[in-house]
Amino acid sequence: LERRAEETVQVRAELVGEPAAGARSGAVVVRPAWVEISGPESQVRGVGEVIAQVSLDGHARTFEDHVPVLSPDPLVQVQPGRVIVEVTMHEPELELPVESLQPPVERGLQHESPT
């Protein structure tokens, strides 16, 4: 039997999917940022990080999600098994037409200058 090993490794958020039209992702925060992995020594040693996948599908505003942490191997356990990932989203910028600064002229009315 192989010896068991334990390590503390960092969790990296992997963003997948497409955000709402024009939106883009910004800062990402994972809580907790570190988790414990355990399992056969040959499978645990050398693991530098684990992944938590977060779907951006349809998101336009900042959100958080509780997602599972993906184990690097079926024989490796991860604790805690879920993390909270907060993704800052930048909403699409609206491009508004530049309107004339001239006052609108109403049909049939003429403006007179005060004297």
C-alpha positions as CSV (number, residue, x, y, z in Angstrom):
1,L,0.0,0.0,0.0
2,E,1.2,3.5,-0.8
3,R,1.6,6.1,1.9
4,R,-1.1,8.8,2.2
5,A,-0.1,12.4,1.9
6,E,-1.7,15.8,2.6
7,E,-1.0,19.1,1.0
8,T,-2.4,22.6,1.1
9,V,-2.8,24.0,-2.4
10,Q,-4.2,27.1,-4.0
11,V,-7.5,27.2,-5.8
12,R,-7.6,28.8,-9.2
13,A,-10.8,30.0,-10.7
14,E,-11.2,29.0,-14.4
15,L,-13.8,31.1,-16.2
16,V,-15.8,29.3,-18.9
17,G,-18.7,30.3,-21.1
18,E,-19.8,33.6,-22.6
19,P,-21.0,36.6,-20.6
20,A,-23.9,38.7,-21.7
21,A,-23.3,40.7,-25.0
22,G,-20.6,43.3,-24.5
23,A,-19.9,42.4,-20.8
24,R,-16.5,41.3,-19.7
25,S,-15.0,39.8,-16.6
26,G,-12.6,41.6,-14.3
27,A,-11.2,40.7,-10.9
28,V,-11.9,37.2,-9.5
29,V,-11.8,36.3,-5.7
30,V,-11.9,32.7,-4.5
31,R,-12.9,32.0,-0.8
32,P,-11.2,30.0,0.6
33,A,-8.2,30.6,-1.6
34,W,-6.5,27.4,-0.3
35,V,-7.8,23.9,0.3
36,E,-6.4,20.6,1.7
37,I,-5.9,17.7,-0.6
38,S,-5.2,14.1,0.5
39,G,-4.6,10.8,-1.1
40,P,-1.9,8.5,-2.3
41,E,1.5,10.2,-2.1
42,S,2.3,9.8,-5.8
43,Q,-0.9,11.5,-6.7
44,V,-0.7,14.4,-4.2
45,R,2.9,15.3,-4.5
46,G,3.5,17.9,-7.2
47,V,0.0,19.2,-7.3
48,G,0.5,22.9,-7.2
49,E,-3.2,24.1,-7.5
50,V,-6.7,22.8,-8.0
51,I,-9.4,24.3,-10.3
52,A,-12.8,25.7,-9.6
53,Q,-14.8,26.3,-12.8
54,V,-17.2,29.2,-13.0
55,S,-19.6,29.8,-15.8
56,L,-19.9,33.3,-17.2
57,D,-22.9,32.4,-19.3
58,G,-25.3,35.3,-19.5
59,H,-23.7,37.3,-16.7
60,A,-23.4,41.1,-17.1
61,R,-23.1,42.2,-13.5
62,T,-20.8,41.2,-10.7
63,F,-21.9,37.8,-9.2
64,E,-20.7,35.1,-6.8
65,D,-21.3,31.3,-7.2
66,H,-20.6,28.3,-5.0
67,V,-18.8,25.8,-7.2
68,P,-17.1,22.5,-6.7
69,V,-13.3,22.2,-6.6
70,L,-12.1,19.8,-9.2
71,S,-9.9,17.0,-7.9
72,P,-6.7,16.4,-10.0
73,D,-7.3,12.6,-9.6
74,P,-10.2,10.4,-8.6
75,L,-8.1,9.1,-5.7
76,V,-7.4,12.6,-4.3
77,Q,-9.9,14.1,-1.9
78,V,-10.4,17.9,-1.6
79,Q,-11.5,19.7,1.6
80,P,-13.5,21.8,1.5
81,G,-15.1,20.4,-1.7
82,R,-16.8,23.7,-2.7
83,V,-15.6,27.3,-2.7
84,I,-17.2,30.7,-3.3
85,V,-16.0,32.5,-6.4
86,E,-16.8,36.2,-6.8
87,V,-16.4,37.6,-10.4
88,T,-16.4,41.3,-11.0
89,M,-18.2,42.0,-14.3
90,H,-17.9,45.1,-16.4
91,E,-21.2,45.9,-18.0
92,P,-21.4,46.8,-21.6
93,E,-20.9,50.5,-22.3
94,L,-23.8,52.1,-24.1
95,E,-22.9,54.2,-27.0
96,L,-25.4,57.1,-27.1
97,P,-25.7,59.3,-30.2
98,V,-24.3,62.8,-29.7
99,E,-27.3,65.1,-30.1
100,S,-27.1,68.7,-31.4
101,L,-26.8,71.3,-28.7
102,Q,-29.1,73.6,-30.8
103,P,-32.6,74.0,-29.3
104,P,-35.3,72.2,-31.3
105,V,-37.2,74.5,-33.6
106,E,-40.9,73.9,-33.5
107,R,-42.8,74.0,-36.7
108,G,-44.4,77.4,-37.4
109,L,-42.8,79.2,-34.5
110,Q,-40.0,81.7,-34.9
111,H,-37.9,82.8,-32.0
112,E,-37.6,86.5,-31.5
113,S,-34.7,88.1,-29.7
114,P,-35.6,90.2,-26.7
115,T,-34.8,93.9,-27.1
